[in-house]
Amino acid sequence: MVKAAYSRDTTPGTPPRTRILVAGGGYVGMYTAIRLQQKLKGELERGEVEIVVVSTEPYMTYQPFLPEAAAGSISPRHVVVPLRRVLHRCKIVSGEVRSVDHAKRTAAFTTLATEEEGAGAIQIGYDELVLAPGSVSRTLPVPGLAEYAIGFKTVEEAIGLRNHVIEQMDIASSTREPALRDAALTFVVVGGGYAGVEALAELEDMARYATRYYHNIKPEDLKWVLVEASDRILPEVGAEMGKYAIRELRARNIDVRLDTRLDSCENRVAVLSDGSRLPTRTVVWTAGVRPAPVLAATDLPLNERGRLRCTAELTVEGTEHAWSAGDAAAVPDVTAKEPGTECAPNAQHAVRQTKVLAENIVASLRGQPLQTYAHKYVGSVASLGLHKGVAHVYGRKLKGYPAWLMHRAYHLSRMPTFNRKARILAEWTLAGLFKREIVSLGSLEHPRAEFELAAGGVPSRPLARRHEDPPMSARERRRGRAPGTRPGASGAPPDAAPGGDRGRKGQDAPGPGTEEG
């Protein structure tokens, strides 16, 4: 029945319906679908066109606000936009596209229901395809990375990282072991791009503020380390502003290491290429992105970097009825002086490309000529924490408070829906009147643990502990207690145990993401 629901067959006697399949609910997917439902309102009401959006999450995450969500300046719920609310004329399917056979105009996707049914992937036919799966974290074969590192691409990871940082301060405040205390208060961030620098700056601000509520932790006890493989950070804002950002971070006692790589983070020790060994319980990985793996499971042309070869009209090169933009697409930059230059895979291009993409799809359906995407990169803005930032826009360089204000104003203007804009502005206003919240809610990731214990069961072991505690034996599972606890003790993992970092998300798993530019 599910497969029939997505069949292109129509009831006898009814005119054929054109189905537009949008694969992905990120920047490109959501913005394109919004404009399509506006431009094709009449066709949608008459049943001549159908827009189906398949997205792994039922919301779009505005990633430039993730650092502020991690620092507690913005509620995590307000940095996401529910797809079902803004795409009310589209059909939303919570699923993941696994493969595309464009020659047959079909795509295969899975949902949470398909796992329960055990029926495998669902086939869906389409007439026009918008393939916009975005990108995932670009990882390297670093020993210990999958086991101990934390990603920073999703709102869940931002919440988990905030909880984790505060919990490390709780551990440091309560332990009697100097080595454990030092490791808990050492935070290593790998990657000097937007995600890494902004996440580090916001979290350092938050942690430094939080020390006033700990009787035995001072701001100088915190050790933040930024590891960057190149000789500069924030290259998009220019060399001068990048150097200013380094000076600003170092003035806050942040250790910025250029031309340095992370060689290993096994056993909670970060080993750097300069020979340093840093015992740490926190390694945040933000070292770039790569195209989503689903692109390799299509019959569409890819370039050497695994991105879709596209034209300046945002069609997939050499094919018809296939479109793309954003991180997944290699779109020629017609404004560049050097031939062969491609648009940077960032949010600035992605959001602007969607306008041309939607217009061209409508024009194609109506037999009209297509537009060419042409946008000259206007510059970049970056936050360095509360009231601090850098910007290089239209050739003008700003730093400090003006750059920070421009950063907020720009991204607030780009945030979808008036609802979200108003909520974020209200939160910023309230944050200026009241003190920061420094509460860790790591137990949210395991909400049933307390009830499982009360019901006589064994609480689910937090994901982070699986790499620190020995496996539970059958006898210990029967007795309902964790390994290493004394007989008769509670089966719940003790909060003050050295291994406790419930707030940590798991490995840096592939997921949708877009670097901001």
N, C-alpha and C positions, 0 to 999 in steps of 0.2 A: 504493500500500500504506500509505503514511503517513496519507493521508486516511481510509482505512478504519479504521485503528487508533483514530481519534478520532471515529468515527461513533457515533451514539446507537442504531444498530440493534443488536438482540440476537439471539442464536441462537434459531431457532424452538423453541417449547416452554418457554423459560425466562422467568421473570417480568421485567418491565421494571425497569431499574436507574435510580435517581435520581442524576444527576450534578450535583455542586456544583463549579462552576468558580471558582477563586480567582485573580484576575488581579493579580499583584504578590506579591513575596516579602519585603517590608519588615516594619515593625512590625506593621501590620494584617494583612497576608497570612499571615505566619508564625504569629503568636499566635492568629489565628482558626482556622487549620488545625490547630494543636496542640490547641485545645479541642474542635474538631469531631471529631477522631479519638478523643478521649477520650470525648465524649458519645455518639458513634455507633459505639462499638466493636462492639457486637453486630450492627448493621446492616452494617457494613463486613465483618465476618467471614462473614456470610451472603450477601454479594454484593448486598444490596439498595441500597446506597449506594456511590458512587464519588466520591472527592475528587481533583480535578486542580488542581495549582498550577502556573501559568505565571509564571516569573520570569526577568528579564533576566540575573540572576546566580544561581548555585547556592548562595548564602549570604545571610544577613541581616547587615547591618552595624549595630553598636550605635554610632551616631554620637557620643554624648556622650564616648566614649573616643578619638575621633580625635585631639584635641589631644595627649593623652598618648602615643598611638602615634607621632605626628609628632615628639614630643620624645624618643622612645626609652624612655619609662618602661614601656610595655607593648609586647609583640610584636604586630605587625599581625595575625598569624594568630589572636590570641586576642580580637580585637574583632569577629570575624565568627563566625557560627554556621552550620555546614553544614546546608542544608535537608534533604538526604537522610538525615542522621543523626537529626534530631529529628522529621521527618515520615515515619516509616517505614511508616505505613499509607496514605500518600497517594502519588499518582503525580506526580512532579516532572518538569516540562518546562522545559528551559533555552531560553527564547524570549521574544519581545516581542509583546504584544498590540497589534495595529495598529488594529483597529476592532471595534465591537460593534453588532450589529443585534438589539436586545432584542425587537423585535416578532416576529422569527423564532427567537429564542433561539439565536443563533449568534454566535461571535466568530472573528475572523481573527488569526492570529499567525504570526510567522516565527521560524526557528531558524537556527543556523549551517549545518545540513544543507540547508535550503531554498535557501540561497545557492549551495551546491555543485550541487544538483539543478537549479536554475533553474526550479523549478515554481511559484514565487510563494507567496503566503500560504496557510496551511493553515486550513481551516474546522473548527471544533469546536462541537458542539451542547452545550447545557446545560439543566438544569432550574432551578437556583438560581445566581445570579451574585453574587460578592463582588468588586466593582470597587475595587481598592486600589492604584493605580499610584504613589501618593505625589506628590512634587513634584520640580521641577527648579530649578536656579539661576535667579533672576530677574536678567536682564542688561539693560543699557541701551545705547543706540547711542553708546557712548563710542569715539572713534577709537583704534585700537590695542588695544582690550580683547581681542578674539578672538585677536590675534596674540601678545600678550605676557603676558596675565594668567594666573594660576593659580587654579583653583577649590579648594574645600575641602569637598566633599560625599561623597567616596568614600575608601575605605582606600588605593586606588592614588594618589590625589592627596595624601593625607597622607604616604605614603612618598616620593613624588616631591618634595614640598615640603621634607621633612627633608634628603634628598640634595642638593637645590638650595641650601639655606641653607649647608650645610657646604661645598659646592663653591664657593660665592661667597667664603667665607673662604679657601679654598685659592687662588683666583684673586687675591684681595687680597694674600695673603701673598707671592705669587710675582711680581706685576707690578711694573714700574718706572714705570708711568704713574700719576700721582696722580689723574687724572680717572677712570680705570678702577677704581682702588682705592676711591675714594669711592662710585662707583656700585654696586660690588659689595657694599659694606658698608651700603648704604641699603635698607631693607625697608619697603614701604608696604602696609598692610592696610586695605582699604576695607570698612566695615561694623562698627558698634559693638554688634552683637547677641552672642548666646552664641558662635557659631562664630568670629567675628572676634576678640573679646576673648580667648577662651580659647586660640585658636591663637596669637595674638600673644604672650600671656603665657608660654605653655609654650615656644615657640620662642626667645623672648628669654632665658628662663632657660637653655635648652640652649646657645645661642650664647655667652652670657656665660661659662658654665662652660668652653666649649671654648677660649676665648681663652687660658687658662693653658697650653695646649699649642702656641700659636703665638708665636714669639719676637718678632714685629713687629706684633702686633695686641693692643690693649688694650681692655678693656670699653667705655671711653669713645669708642673709634673706631666702634663700632656705632651706627647711627642707625635707630631704629624709629619709624614714623609711623603713627598710627591716624587714619583719615579717616571722619568720621560726619556725615551730612547733617542730622541733627536736633540738638537742643540737649542731648542726654543720651545715655549709653550704658547698656546693660543695663536697659531700662525695666521688665522683669519683676520685678526685685528692689527696685523702689521708688526714689524720687528720692534719699533719704538714702544708701542703699547705692551708688547709681550715682555720687554725688559722691565717696564714699569710694574707689570703684574708680578714678576719675580721679586722685585724689590719690596713690593707691598706684602707679599706672602712671607718673605724672609724677615721682614720687620715684625711680623706676628709670631716669630719663633717657629715658622714652618720650614722644614728642611726640604729644599727643592734640589733634586739631583738630576742634572741633564746628562745626555749621552750615557745613560745608565739603563740597564735592563734587569728585569726580574728573572733570575735563573732557576729559582726553586722556592717553594713555600711549604715543603714537606715538614711534618711534625711541628707546625706552627712556628717555623723559623723562616723569615724572608731572606733569601740569599741573593744579593745583588751582584751585577757584573763588575762592580768596582771592588769586590772582595768583602763588602760589609755583610754581617750576619745580624739580623734584627729579630729577636724573639718577639712575636706579635700574635695576637688573637684576631686581628682584623686586616684582611687584604681585600681591597676593593679594585676590581678589574674594569677599566673603562678604555681599553686600548683599541678603539676603532670598531668598525662594523664590516660585515660582508653581506652579499645578497642572500636572500632567503633560499634555502635548499630546494624548495619546490620548483624553482626555475629550471633546475637540472632535470626535472621529471616532466618536461614539456617537449614538444617538437618545434619550438620556436627558436630562432637564431640567438646565440649568446656571444658576447665578446670574450676576450681573454680573461677578464675579471669575473666572468659569470653573470654579467648583467645583460638584459635584453637589448639587442641592437634596435634602436629606434630612429625615426626620422624627426626632423624639426616640426612636423605636424603631429608628433606623438603617436604615430602608428608604428607597429612593429615592422621592421624593415623586411621587405620581400613578401609580406603577407597582407591579406585583406581581413577586415573585421576584427582585428586584434590591436589593442591599444595599451599603453603603459606610460608611467611617469614616476617621478620620485626616486627613491633609493634603488629600486629594481631596474630602472631604465637608464641606458646610456644615451642621453639626448644630446645631439650636437649643439654647441653654444654658438649661435650665428652672430653674436655680438663680439666674440673674441677676435683678437688680431691674428692669432696663429691658427691656421686651418687644422681641423681635426680635434680641436679642444671640445671637451664635453662639459655639460653643466655639472656643478658640484652636487653630490648627493646630500643635500641639506634641506631643512624645512622651508627656507626662503624660496628656493626653486620649486619644491614640491607643491606648496600651497598655490603659487602663481600658475604652475603648469596645469592644475586641475581646471582652472577657468577655461583655458584654451582647449583642454581635453574634452570637457563637456560640450563646448560649443562645436567642436569638430565632429563629435559623435552625432549630435543633432543635425549638423549640416550634411553628414554622410547619409543619414536616414532620409533626409529631404532632398537629396541630390544637389546640394549646394557646394561651392568650393570650400576648401579647408584653409584655416589660418596657420601661420607659422609662429611657433613660440620663440619670442625674443625678449629677454630680460637681462639687462646689465646688472651685475652684482653691485648692490649699493653699499655694502659694508656689513659690519657685525657689531654686536654688543655682547658683553659678558659681565656677570655679577661676580664680585669678589667678597661676598658677604654683605651684611647689613650696612647700607649707606656707602658702599664701596663698589667700584666697577671700572671697566675700560670700554671704550667705544671708538670705532673708526668708521664713520658714516659719511658718504658723499665727500670723501677726502678730508673731512674734519676729524680731529682727534680730541677725545674727551676722556677725562679720568676723574676718579673720586665720586663725589655725590652727584654731579650732573650726569655722568655716565650711568650710574646706578639708577637714577630717576628715568633716564631714557630707556634703559633695559626694561624696567617695569612698565612704562607707558607703551613701549612697542609690543611687548608680549601680551599685555592686557588687551590691546587693540586687535591682536591676532587670535585671541581666545574665542572659540566658536560660542555662539548664543549669548543673548543679553542676560539670560539667567545666570550663566557662569561668570560673566564679567561683573555683574552686580555682587555676587557672593564673594568673589575674590577681593573686590574693592572694599567691601564691608569688613572682611577679615583683616586686610591691611590697616584699615582705620582702627579697628579694635586692638590690633597688635601694638599700635602706637600709644594706646591709652592704658593698656594693662601689661603685666609681666608675661614672659614666655612660659609655656607649659613644658615641663621637663619630666613627664610621666612616660614610663616604658610599659607598653601593653603587649609584650612578647607572647603572653599566654593566648592571645587571640588566634595564633596560628595553630593552637591545639586546644580548642574550646571544650572538647569532651574529656580531657584528661582528668579534671576534678570529679566529674560525674562517674567516670569509669572506676576511679578509686573508691568513691562512695558506694557504688553498686557492687563492690567486691572484686572487680576486675583488675587487670594490670594496665596502668596508664600507657598510652602510646608514647614511645620514646621520641622526644624531639629530634628532628632531622639532624641538627648540628651535633648531637651527642653520639651518633652512630660512629663517628670517627674518633671519639675520645674514650668512650667506655668499652670494656670488653663485652662481647655478646653474652646475653643472658642464657644460662644453662636451662635445661628442661626442669630441673629441680627448682631453680629460682623462679621460673615462670609459674610453676604450680603453687609455690609459696607466695607468689604475688609481691615480690620485692626485687629491687634492682641489685645488680652485682656489686659487692663491696659494702652493702649496708649491713648493719648489725641485725641479728635475729630480733624480730618483734618491731623493728622500725617500720615507719610508713613506707608503702611501696612507691610513693611518688618520689622522683628525683629531688634531692634537697636543693633549695634555691641557692644556698651559699656554697654549693660544691664548686670546685675549681672548673669543672667542665661545663658549667651552666651558661649557655648563651642561646636561650630559647628564641630570641628575636631574630636569629640569623636565617635568612633564606638559604636555600640549597645552592647547588653549583650554578654557575653562570650558564643556564640552559638556553638553547636557542629560543628566541621569541621576537615579536615584532619590535622594531626600534628604528629611530631616525636621528641622526646627528643634527644638531641645530647649527645654523650658520648665520 
